[in-house]
Amino acid sequence: MGGRFLTVDYKTNWLGDSDAPLSAHDYRPAVLDEAMGHSDYPLQALLYTVVLHRFLRWRLPGYDPATHLGGVLYLYLRGMCGPETPLIDGAPCGVFAWRPPVALVEELSALLDGAATS
């Protein structure tokens, strides 16, 4: 995407009331923030981004994480309604987006390599 590489994960979690029909409102940003934290998905997203960072470092000539790492998208499929998906404060329902700080990605990668970090 524009020279940036994204980590994308698809989720089918049911986030609404189990006795009511689902709507995009059940997947609004505040609910997604809570669901992400409840399931430790930010840690998963960070680890996925470290894997992408390591792959690009190895395979992409001239790799620069500040330029090439585009962040993470978690797509909650039950909350996405196609082109008619509502936006709340500019964010589409059903889509959690995060761009981990490059320094965090690099330091975690180094830590997983057994290197000391600052």
C-alpha angles and dihedrals in degrees: 000000000000092000092311125111120221134202108224126187127180122218130190096189116151104230102169134078107299090222096053135062114266122248136181087259088069087062100046117140096263091053092047091051090055094045092049093052094043092056098039089241093147089064090048090049091050092051091048089051091051089053090050090047091052092047093049092045088057100039110028116076111226092015114183115177093208088057103033107035107087102179136243134305122193108193113203098201097197090060098047116095103181119245090345094060107134120243121221114194088342095307120111117236112252095029123101112190128187135164109202114214111266091230090057092051092048094046093049090048090052091047091052087051088056094251121139114247132203 
